[in-house]
């Protein structure tokens, strides 16, 4: 029976291994931090407007139903 060599994962002594050269990391620019109060106030006013608008729609629906039922005053007998 002929002799078959066993191949392993070890590199042969004559094989040249070249190292991988990575470039030096570039310095990053500092991130400018901006205040977000303008965004917060804008969100506050938009949410306030949305609530007032939705409550107005609900009140309008309430008044239409009261008028359809025959009530002539807004909040009862005031």
WOQUILIN-V786293 format. One record per residue. RES is the residue in three letters. SS is DSSP state (H for helix, E for strand, C for the rest). PHI is phi in radians with two decimals (none if undefined). Layout:
BEGIN
res ss phi
RES SS PHI
RES SS PHI
END
This chain:
BEGIN
res ss phi
UNK C none
UNK C -1.31
UNK C -1.49
UNK C -1.90
UNK C -1.25
UNK C -1.65
UNK C -1.63
UNK C -2.01
UNK C -1.46
UNK C -1.50
UNK C -1.28
UNK C -1.20
UNK C -1.11
UNK C -1.57
UNK C -1.38
UNK C -1.64
UNK C -1.84
UNK C -1.70
UNK C -1.29
UNK C -1.54
UNK C -1.74
UNK C -1.80
UNK C -1.22
UNK C -1.16
UNK C -1.14
UNK C -1.40
UNK C -1.16
UNK C -1.59
UNK C -1.27
UNK C -1.17
UNK C -1.43
UNK C -1.43
UNK C -1.69
UNK C -1.89
UNK C -1.19
UNK C -1.92
UNK H -1.08
UNK H -1.08
UNK H -1.18
UNK H -1.16
UNK H -1.16
UNK H -1.09
UNK H -1.17
UNK H -1.05
UNK H -1.18
UNK H -1.15
UNK H -1.17
UNK H -1.09
UNK H -1.07
UNK H -1.10
UNK H -1.11
UNK H -1.09
UNK H -1.11
UNK H -1.16
UNK H -1.16
UNK H -1.11
UNK H -1.12
UNK H -1.12
UNK H -1.13
UNK H -1.09
UNK H -1.11
UNK H -1.06
UNK H -1.17
UNK H -1.13
UNK H -1.15
UNK H -1.09
UNK H -1.17
UNK H -1.16
UNK H -1.45
UNK C 1.75
UNK C -1.33
UNK C -1.89
UNK C -1.86
UNK C -1.37
UNK C -2.10
UNK C 1.71
UNK C -1.72
UNK C -1.66
END
